[in-house]
Amino acid sequence: MMTALKSRAFIIITNETAIAWIGLYCLAVVMGFGRFLFTATLPDIMIQLSLSTTIAGWMASVNYSGYFIGALIAMFVPHRLTWQMLMVWTIVSVITTMLLVVPNMSLKLWYVIRLFSGIASGVTMILSSSLVIQSFSNERRSVLSALHYAGIGVGISASAILTWWLLTLGYHFNVIWLVAGIISLPLLWLLYAIRPTSLSASQPNNNQISSIRQTYLNFKRSLYEAAAGHTKPIILLSASYVLAGFGYITSATFLPVMAAQRLTTQTYAGLLIWLVVGVFAMLSNPIWGALAKRIGETKTLMGLTLLQAFGMYLPIWFDGAIGLYGNAVILGLTFVGMVSMTLILIKNINPAYSNLLMGLATLAYALGQFIGPLVTVALAGKNDNFNAGLLVAAIGLLIGLVLVCFFRRQSQPEQRTTA
């Protein structure tokens, strides 16, 4: 059997640990580069292209709106086509990363590229998690899933290190994006190596392909069945997740810019601060996963939300390095944990429709991320003061905390999960 498989292609990887590392690499590429490399390079982009804060905010929001669209697309991908669609959109992610090396592009092209990069991030985030996690045995799923999701923090850290390294060598954002794309290329071979062993069995035939109308009707029926008897908990948790996306994105987009404004004597303070975010994001999942086993996911989410809101106040209270570095540490510690806790909670509302509910939650999060930068730049004014945006983000998170409290009262007694 193995001989036959080798004759068809290079190799097929089935080792669970290896698949988890490939999943980490995938999230580092599509999230760390496809989404968050923009944050690391934003100060240089604004200088080289003479962009205003408003235009930078729109570029960020276009990418986040693409993430919303990508999450929506992923919800309609049939299970049998998961790997194929993952390959397609990973290729799109790598291409849109490398395209930013093209000189003298118009703003319209920037918007289009960032939109498709966001779509690719949304699709591949969900599909890679689905493909990778289903490969794990029950005994190792908790540990290996944490390794997989650490890819987000690894990608953020890599984006900071790559940007710092190339800027010190005298290059600018265009070369940084090109190198990031080159670093991403081996991922395509590795994803090919974890393809389903029988591709022919996963190919749709003419009888399997549904019409667009039938797909919509199936989705509508599934949504009704998923929400039946659970409407209030789903609405409360989804609304809190909108505010979670809205709350964290001000720092996740403009933290290096704030550092460049305030820490003028430290040349690469923004990148160091962004590296801090990535390092603590890598550490967060095991910490909060262990806490959730003791006190439950809802209480852990409540604590994380309160902590993140506190972190948003720090740059307002402390104008210098303490406020910015404190915000970076708390942002890294909390945002991945809030994502994982919320997804666990919403899929457990109705496990039979877990993929659908997780997709809806991702749409809610993406909506908050789209709105956040637009509100922040509107409040920043001509002086580019981000304090008002941070204050609104903190208030949004506190409102989200109240919604989670109501969710706790509405939901059934919380079931501990190791997933």
Kinemage of the C-alpha trace (Angstrom):
@kinemage 1
@onewidth
@group {chain A} dominant
@subgroup {mainchain}
@vectorlist {calphas} color= white
{ca met a 1} P 0.000 0.000 0.000
{ca met a 2} L 2.745 2.432 0.985
{ca thr a 3} L 4.563 1.676 -2.261
{ca ala a 4} L 1.462 2.554 -4.229
{ca leu a 5} L 1.078 5.787 -2.329
{ca lys a 6} L 4.700 6.735 -2.927
{ca ser a 7} L 4.390 6.068 -6.612
{ca arg a 8} L 1.526 8.500 -6.874
{ca ala a 9} L 3.334 11.383 -5.206
{ca phe a 10} L 6.231 12.319 -3.024
{ca ile a 11} L 5.051 11.224 0.390
{ca ile a 12} L 2.009 11.123 2.628
{ca ile a 13} L 2.471 12.309 6.204
{ca thr a 14} L 0.293 10.557 8.784
{ca asn a 15} L 2.199 11.160 12.030
{ca glu a 16} L -0.024 13.202 14.384
{ca thr a 17} L 2.777 15.358 15.769
{ca ala a 18} L 4.067 16.163 12.291
{ca ile a 19} L 0.553 17.144 11.188
{ca ala a 20} L 0.238 19.435 14.226
{ca trp a 21} L 3.496 21.172 13.263
{ca ile a 22} L 2.251 21.569 9.688
{ca gly a 23} L -0.934 23.081 11.107
{ca leu a 24} L 1.178 25.487 13.167
{ca tyr a 25} L 3.124 26.460 10.041
{ca cys a 26} L -0.132 26.983 8.146
{ca leu a 27} L -1.578 29.350 10.763
{ca ala a 28} L 1.762 31.179 10.978
{ca val a 29} L 1.554 31.833 7.230
{ca val a 30} L -2.120 32.669 6.732
{ca met a 31} L -2.579 34.544 10.022
{ca gly a 32} L 0.903 35.704 11.012
{ca phe a 33} L 1.818 36.871 7.507
{ca gly a 34} L -1.547 37.115 5.721
{ca arg a 35} L -3.077 39.277 8.444
{ca phe a 36} L -0.629 40.458 11.098
{ca leu a 37} L 2.472 41.223 9.034
{ca phe a 38} L 0.511 44.315 8.010
{ca thr a 39} L 0.632 45.485 11.644
{ca ala a 40} L 4.398 44.982 11.857
{ca thr a 41} L 5.105 46.802 8.593
{ca leu a 42} L 2.414 49.489 8.948
{ca pro a 43} L 4.707 52.289 10.227
{ca asp a 44} L 7.058 51.754 7.252
{ca ile a 45} L 4.128 51.444 4.827
{ca met a 46} L 2.699 54.772 6.054
{ca ile a 47} L 6.076 56.498 5.636
{ca gln a 48} L 6.983 55.012 2.230
{ca leu a 49} L 3.527 55.541 0.706
{ca ser a 50} L 2.738 58.768 2.606
{ca leu a 51} L -0.483 57.274 3.929
{ca ser a 52} L -2.717 58.936 6.464
{ca thr a 53} L -3.984 57.075 9.512
{ca thr a 54} L -7.448 57.038 7.922
{ca ile a 55} L -6.213 55.231 4.796
{ca ala a 56} L -4.215 52.778 6.943
{ca gly a 57} L -7.353 52.080 8.961
{ca trp a 58} L -9.347 51.389 5.806
{ca met a 59} L -6.647 49.011 4.549
{ca ala a 60} L -6.882 47.109 7.809
{ca ser a 61} L -10.676 47.022 7.734
{ca val a 62} L -10.749 45.795 4.144
{ca asn a 63} L -8.571 42.864 5.196
{ca tyr a 64} L -10.839 42.119 8.156
{ca ser a 65} L -13.937 42.309 5.947
{ca gly a 66} L -12.220 39.742 3.727
{ca tyr a 67} L -11.788 37.540 6.811
{ca phe a 68} L -15.559 37.843 7.340
{ca ile a 69} L -16.209 36.736 3.751
{ca gly a 70} L -13.689 33.909 4.102
{ca ala a 71} L -15.382 32.577 7.221
{ca leu a 72} L -18.696 32.655 5.363
{ca ile a 73} L -17.219 30.752 2.412
{ca ala a 74} L -15.722 28.133 4.745
{ca met a 75} L -19.152 27.458 6.244
{ca phe a 76} L -20.416 26.273 2.844
{ca val a 77} L -17.426 24.074 1.962
{ca pro a 78} L -18.499 20.404 1.903
{ca his a 79} L -16.428 18.193 4.172
{ca arg a 80} L -15.219 16.144 1.193
{ca leu a 81} L -13.677 19.274 -0.385
{ca thr a 82} L -11.896 20.569 2.724
{ca trp a 83} L -8.373 19.736 1.555
{ca gln a 84} L -8.870 20.976 -2.004
{ca met a 85} L -10.265 24.337 -0.889
{ca leu a 86} L -7.537 24.641 1.728
{ca met a 87} L -4.896 24.238 -0.986
{ca val a 88} L -6.563 26.798 -3.265
{ca trp a 89} L -6.870 29.492 -0.628
{ca thr a 90} L -3.422 28.874 0.829
{ca ile a 91} L -2.026 29.521 -2.646
{ca val a 92} L -4.072 32.741 -2.766
{ca ser a 93} L -2.632 33.741 0.627
{ca val a 94} L 0.958 33.230 -0.555
{ca ile a 95} L 0.358 35.063 -3.848
{ca thr a 96} L -1.300 38.087 -2.208
{ca thr a 97} L 1.609 38.284 0.228
{ca met a 98} L 4.174 38.345 -2.564
{ca leu a 99} L 2.195 40.793 -4.739
{ca leu a 100} L 2.903 43.644 -2.333
{ca val a 101} L 6.442 43.789 -3.724
{ca val a 102} L 5.068 45.346 -6.939
{ca pro a 103} L 6.141 49.026 -6.983
{ca asn a 104} L 3.855 52.035 -7.389
{ca met a 105} L 0.582 50.164 -6.998
{ca ser a 106} L -2.564 52.232 -6.764
{ca leu a 107} L -4.550 52.263 -3.543
{ca lys a 108} L -7.344 50.393 -5.313
{ca leu a 109} L -4.993 47.479 -5.996
{ca trp a 110} L -3.847 47.564 -2.376
{ca tyr a 111} L -7.452 47.276 -1.268
{ca val a 112} L -8.123 44.378 -3.645
{ca ile a 113} L -4.996 42.492 -2.558
{ca arg a 114} L -5.714 43.010 1.140
{ca leu a 115} L -9.320 41.931 0.604
{ca phe a 116} L -8.319 38.630 -1.019
{ca ser a 117} L -5.626 38.129 1.614
{ca gly a 118} L -8.315 38.461 4.273
{ca ile a 119} L -10.613 36.019 2.478
{ca ala a 120} L -7.771 33.518 2.259
{ca ser a 121} L -7.041 33.935 5.974
{ca gly a 122} L -10.675 33.329 6.918
{ca val a 123} L -11.089 30.232 4.764
{ca thr a 124} L -7.767 28.625 5.628
{ca met a 125} L -8.027 29.370 9.358
{ca ile a 126} L -11.216 27.311 9.580
{ca leu a 127} L -10.412 24.612 7.031
{ca ser a 128} L -6.874 23.997 8.271
{ca ser a 129} L -8.161 23.582 11.809
{ca ser a 130} L -10.844 21.190 10.601
{ca leu a 131} L -8.398 19.097 8.564
{ca val a 132} L -5.614 19.049 11.133
{ca ile a 133} L -7.591 18.498 14.336
{ca gln a 134} L -9.635 15.648 12.894
{ca ser a 135} L -6.320 13.811 12.388
{ca phe a 136} L -5.605 13.705 16.135
{ca ser a 137} L -6.537 10.852 18.440
{ca asn a 138} L -8.767 11.678 21.406
{ca glu a 139} L -5.895 11.074 23.814
{ca arg a 140} L -3.610 13.660 22.185
{ca arg a 141} L -6.153 16.123 20.765
{ca ser a 142} L -5.871 18.679 23.581
{ca val a 143} L -2.059 18.936 23.471
{ca leu a 144} L -1.710 18.821 19.690
{ca ser a 145} L -4.550 21.311 19.141
{ca ala a 146} L -2.717 23.765 21.415
{ca leu a 147} L 0.400 23.251 19.279
{ca his a 148} L -1.608 23.891 16.121
{ca tyr a 149} L -3.132 27.153 17.418
{ca ala a 150} L 0.263 28.333 18.671
{ca gly a 151} L 0.888 29.058 14.988
{ca ile a 152} L -0.917 32.389 15.396
{ca gly a 153} L 1.581 33.554 18.020
{ca val a 154} L 4.496 32.090 16.046
{ca gly a 155} L 3.351 34.021 12.967
{ca ile a 156} L 3.079 37.281 14.899
{ca ser a 157} L 6.555 36.769 16.366
{ca ala a 158} L 7.965 35.857 12.931
{ca ser a 159} L 6.411 38.966 11.382
{ca ala a 160} L 8.119 41.150 14.010
{ca ile a 161} L 11.523 39.457 13.671
{ca leu a 162} L 11.429 39.444 9.854
{ca thr a 163} L 10.452 43.107 9.701
{ca trp a 164} L 13.140 44.143 12.205
{ca trp a 165} L 15.844 42.151 10.414
{ca leu a 166} L 15.147 43.521 6.936
{ca leu a 167} L 14.603 47.101 8.105
{ca thr a 168} L 18.031 47.039 9.817
{ca leu a 169} L 19.513 45.874 6.493
{ca gly a 170} L 18.015 48.929 4.806
{ca tyr a 171} L 15.080 47.275 3.027
{ca his a 172} L 11.450 48.340 3.202
{ca phe a 173} L 8.006 46.775 3.394
{ca asn a 174} L 7.984 45.520 -0.218
{ca val a 175} L 11.030 43.277 0.300
{ca ile a 176} L 9.684 42.177 3.679
{ca trp a 177} L 6.464 40.945 2.065
{ca leu a 178} L 8.391 39.205 -0.725
{ca val a 179} L 10.593 37.320 1.748
{ca ala a 180} L 7.515 36.376 3.780
{ca gly a 181} L 5.985 34.899 0.645
{ca ile a 182} L 9.136 32.907 -0.124
{ca ile a 183} L 9.199 31.578 3.456
{ca ser a 184} L 5.582 30.471 2.937
{ca leu a 185} L 6.190 28.411 -0.213
{ca pro a 186} L 7.239 25.113 1.486
{ca leu a 187} L 3.836 25.058 3.178
{ca leu a 188} L 2.207 24.148 -0.133
{ca trp a 189} L 4.252 20.940 -0.392
{ca leu a 190} L 3.576 20.059 3.236
{ca leu a 191} L -0.173 20.541 2.819
{ca tyr a 192} L -0.005 18.304 -0.240
{ca ala a 193} L 1.703 15.696 1.936
{ca ile a 194} L -1.279 15.556 4.353
{ca arg a 195} L -3.879 15.224 1.600
{ca pro a 196} L -6.544 12.530 1.917
{ca thr a 197} L -5.107 9.175 0.842
{ca ser a 198} L -7.878 8.647 -1.694
{ca leu a 199} L -8.358 11.850 -3.629
{ca ser a 200} L -10.679 10.176 -6.072
{ca ala a 201} L -13.080 9.363 -3.275
{ca ser a 202} L -13.197 13.011 -2.256
{ca gln a 203} L -13.928 14.349 -5.724
{ca pro a 204} L -17.527 15.465 -6.276
{ca asn a 205} L -19.529 13.940 -9.088
{ca asn a 206} L -22.396 15.532 -10.955
{ca asn a 207} L -25.001 14.031 -8.641
{ca gln a 208} L -23.246 15.412 -5.555
{ca ile a 209} L -23.111 19.027 -6.693
{ca ser a 210} L -26.080 20.940 -5.305
{ca ser a 211} L -27.558 24.077 -6.804
{ca ile a 212} L -26.914 27.385 -5.102
{ca arg a 213} L -30.555 27.556 -4.077
{ca gln a 214} L -30.472 24.073 -2.565
{ca thr a 215} L -27.271 24.904 -0.697
{ca tyr a 216} L -28.966 27.993 0.724
{ca leu a 217} L -32.047 26.016 1.743
{ca asn a 218} L -29.889 23.365 3.421
{ca phe a 219} L -27.989 26.072 5.273
{ca lys a 220} L -31.206 27.780 6.365
{ca arg a 221} L -32.632 24.519 7.672
{ca ser a 222} L -29.400 23.669 9.511
{ca leu a 223} L -29.286 27.137 11.058
{ca tyr a 224} L -32.867 26.760 12.301
{ca glu a 225} L -32.166 23.332 13.752
{ca ala a 226} L -28.910 24.509 15.365
{ca ala a 227} L -30.617 27.451 17.084
{ca ala a 228} L -33.800 25.630 18.110
{ca gly a 229} L -34.068 25.941 21.878
{ca his a 230} L -30.710 27.732 22.098
{ca thr a 231} L -31.457 31.133 20.561
{ca lys a 232} L -30.679 33.335 23.568
{ca pro a 233} L -27.324 31.730 24.465
{ca ile a 234} L -26.206 31.855 20.822
{ca ile a 235} L -27.192 35.527 20.460
{ca leu a 236} L -25.554 36.535 23.746
{ca leu a 237} L -22.289 34.732 23.052
{ca ser a 238} L -22.148 35.928 19.432
{ca ala a 239} L -22.799 39.535 20.465
{ca ser a 240} L -20.047 39.335 23.078
{ca tyr a 241} L -17.749 37.931 20.389
{ca val a 242} L -18.458 40.899 18.112
{ca leu a 243} L -17.308 43.153 20.950
{ca ala a 244} L -14.268 40.926 21.574
{ca gly a 245} L -13.202 41.381 17.951
{ca phe a 246} L -13.918 45.100 18.174
{ca gly a 247} L -12.051 45.419 21.458
{ca tyr a 248} L -8.724 43.821 20.673
{ca ile a 249} L -8.260 45.055 17.126
{ca thr a 250} L -7.229 48.627 18.014
{ca ser a 251} L -4.039 47.320 19.618
{ca ala a 252} L -3.662 44.494 17.102
{ca thr a 253} L -3.591 47.040 14.253
{ca phe a 254} L -2.010 50.202 15.638
{ca leu a 255} L 0.256 49.130 18.524
{ca pro a 256} L 3.536 49.541 16.545
{ca val a 257} L 2.287 52.913 15.247
{ca met a 258} L 1.580 54.049 18.813
{ca ala a 259} L 5.069 52.914 19.792
{ca ala a 260} L 6.624 54.890 16.921
{ca gln a 261} L 4.727 57.977 18.090
{ca arg a 262} L 5.550 57.724 21.795
{ca leu a 263} L 8.926 55.979 22.041
{ca thr a 264} L 10.772 58.180 19.580
{ca thr a 265} L 14.225 57.444 21.027
{ca gln a 266} L 13.815 53.680 20.479
{ca thr a 267} L 14.129 52.963 16.755
{ca tyr a 268} L 12.504 49.536 16.693
{ca ala a 269} L 10.309 49.752 19.788
{ca gly a 270} L 7.184 49.011 17.760
{ca leu a 271} L 8.586 45.748 16.436
{ca leu a 272} L 9.858 44.676 19.848
{ca ile a 273} L 6.431 45.354 21.321
{ca trp a 274} L 4.814 43.362 18.511
{ca leu a 275} L 7.232 40.510 19.205
{ca val a 276} L 6.092 40.555 22.840
{ca val a 277} L 2.503 40.105 21.637
{ca gly a 278} L 3.517 37.062 19.587
{ca val a 279} L 5.549 35.412 22.342
{ca phe a 280} L 2.767 35.704 24.912
{ca ala a 281} L 0.189 34.555 22.344
{ca met a 282} L 2.206 31.336 21.947
{ca leu a 283} L 2.158 30.792 25.704
{ca ser a 284} L -1.495 31.609 26.269
{ca asn a 285} L -3.391 28.525 25.095
{ca pro a 286} L -1.807 25.963 27.460
{ca ile a 287} L -2.260 28.357 30.387
{ca trp a 288} L -5.922 29.098 29.785
{ca gly a 289} L -6.674 25.540 28.729
{ca ala a 290} L -5.410 24.295 32.094
{ca leu a 291} L -7.418 26.954 33.937
{ca ala a 292} L -10.578 26.095 31.997
{ca lys a 293} L -10.291 22.471 33.127
{ca arg a 294} L -10.437 23.709 36.734
{ca ile a 295} L -13.034 26.490 36.652
{ca gly a 296} L -14.767 26.045 33.279
{ca glu a 297} L -14.647 27.861 29.959
{ca thr a 298} L -17.234 30.540 30.818
{ca lys a 299} L -15.455 31.780 33.950
{ca thr a 300} L -12.128 31.670 32.106
{ca leu a 301} L -13.596 33.743 29.255
{ca met a 302} L -14.974 36.258 31.761
{ca gly a 303} L -11.552 36.634 33.368
{ca leu a 304} L -9.804 37.005 30.006
{ca thr a 305} L -12.287 39.659 28.859
{ca leu a 306} L -11.816 41.686 32.037
{ca leu a 307} L -8.028 41.361 31.777
{ca gln a 308} L -8.008 42.498 28.150
{ca ala a 309} L -10.191 45.509 28.995
{ca phe a 310} L -7.701 46.426 31.734
{ca gly a 311} L -4.889 46.144 29.193
{ca met a 312} L -6.590 48.661 26.908
{ca tyr a 313} L -6.504 51.248 29.689
{ca leu a 314} L -2.752 50.913 30.305
{ca pro a 315} L -1.558 53.095 27.354
{ca ile a 316} L -4.085 55.717 28.472
{ca trp a 317} L -2.884 55.746 32.079
{ca phe a 318} L 0.827 55.418 31.234
{ca asp a 319} L 1.940 57.361 28.170
{ca gly a 320} L 5.386 55.743 27.901
{ca ala a 321} L 6.848 52.285 27.578
{ca ile a 322} L 5.059 50.801 30.609
{ca gly a 323} L 1.632 51.343 29.095
{ca leu a 324} L 2.545 50.003 25.661
{ca tyr a 325} L 4.498 46.963 26.827
{ca gly a 326} L 1.820 46.170 29.407
{ca asn a 327} L -0.823 46.329 26.695
{ca ala a 328} L 1.299 44.054 24.478
{ca val a 329} L 1.713 41.411 27.183
{ca ile a 330} L -1.992 41.381 28.041
{ca leu a 331} L -3.064 41.426 24.387
{ca gly a 332} L -0.861 38.425 23.613
{ca leu a 333} L -2.036 36.540 26.684
{ca thr a 334} L -5.730 37.117 26.116
{ca phe a 335} L -6.853 37.289 22.510
{ca val a 336} L -6.042 33.709 21.427
{ca gly a 337} L -7.470 32.400 24.706
{ca met a 338} L -10.691 34.366 24.180
{ca val a 339} L -11.003 32.880 20.706
{ca ser a 340} L -10.506 29.298 21.856
{ca met a 341} L -12.817 29.634 24.905
{ca thr a 342} L -15.605 31.197 22.835
{ca leu a 343} L -15.383 28.558 20.106
{ca ile a 344} L -15.472 25.757 22.679
{ca leu a 345} L -18.518 27.296 24.373
{ca ile a 346} L -20.492 27.920 21.212
{ca lys a 347} L -19.848 24.499 19.701
{ca asn a 348} L -20.979 22.902 22.964
{ca ile a 349} L -24.325 24.704 22.808
{ca asn a 350} L -25.401 22.242 20.131
{ca pro a 351} L -22.561 19.805 19.310
{ca ala a 352} L -24.439 18.298 16.360
{ca tyr a 353} L -24.015 21.643 14.554
{ca ser a 354} L -20.624 22.623 15.962
{ca asn a 355} L -19.066 23.602 12.603
{ca leu a 356} L -21.999 25.852 11.737
{ca leu a 357} L -22.011 27.548 15.135
{ca met a 358} L -18.233 28.052 15.091
{ca gly a 359} L -18.555 29.574 11.628
{ca leu a 360} L -21.231 31.978 12.839
{ca ala a 361} L -19.039 32.960 15.787
{ca thr a 362} L -16.117 33.626 13.437
{ca leu a 363} L -18.367 35.873 11.346
{ca ala a 364} L -19.294 37.806 14.491
{ca tyr a 365} L -15.635 38.225 15.449
{ca ala a 366} L -14.746 39.380 11.940
{ca leu a 367} L -17.554 41.944 12.016
{ca gly a 368} L -16.111 43.472 15.173
{ca gln a 369} L -12.645 43.541 13.617
{ca phe a 370} L -13.966 45.345 10.534
{ca ile a 371} L -15.641 48.066 12.584
{ca gly a 372} L -12.798 48.546 15.077
{ca pro a 373} L -10.136 50.265 12.926
{ca leu a 374} L -12.728 52.562 11.326
{ca val a 375} L -13.936 53.747 14.740
{ca thr a 376} L -10.349 54.148 15.954
{ca val a 377} L -9.195 56.315 13.045
{ca ala a 378} L -12.396 58.371 13.214
{ca leu a 379} L -11.680 59.108 16.883
{ca ala a 380} L -7.928 59.641 16.365
{ca gly a 381} L -8.433 63.033 14.711
{ca lys a 382} L -5.759 65.084 13.012
{ca asn a 383} L -3.270 64.438 15.819
{ca asp a 384} L -3.520 60.630 15.433
{ca asn a 385} L -4.247 60.198 19.133
{ca phe a 386} L -5.341 56.609 19.735
{ca asn a 387} L -6.406 57.044 23.372
{ca ala a 388} L -10.068 57.558 22.494
{ca gly a 389} L -10.032 54.387 20.407
{ca leu a 390} L -8.467 52.439 23.268
{ca leu a 391} L -11.097 53.795 25.656
{ca val a 392} L -13.956 52.770 23.371
{ca ala a 393} L -12.342 49.345 22.905
{ca ala a 394} L -12.166 48.877 26.687
{ca ile a 395} L -15.807 49.922 27.092
{ca gly a 396} L -16.812 47.484 24.335
{ca leu a 397} L -14.979 44.658 26.106
{ca leu a 398} L -16.701 45.464 29.418
{ca ile a 399} L -20.101 45.384 27.694
{ca gly a 400} L -19.056 42.042 26.211
{ca leu a 401} L -18.233 40.835 29.729
{ca val a 402} L -21.778 41.675 30.833
{ca leu a 403} L -23.145 39.689 27.886
{ca val a 404} L -21.006 36.684 28.851
{ca cys a 405} L -22.428 36.918 32.376
{ca phe a 406} L -25.956 36.817 30.936
{ca phe a 407} L -24.892 33.916 28.720
{ca arg a 408} L -23.734 32.035 31.799
{ca arg a 409} L -27.170 32.456 33.358
{ca gln a 410} L -28.952 31.353 30.173
{ca ser a 411} L -26.824 28.337 29.329
{ca gln a 412} L -27.009 24.907 30.858
{ca pro a 413} L -24.529 23.930 33.594
{ca glu a 414} L -21.180 24.102 31.929
{ca gln a 415} L -19.644 20.877 30.737
{ca arg a 416} L -15.905 20.588 31.136
{ca thr a 417} L -14.151 19.706 27.930
{ca thr a 418} L -10.684 18.644 27.069
{ca ala a 419} L -11.152 19.300 23.388
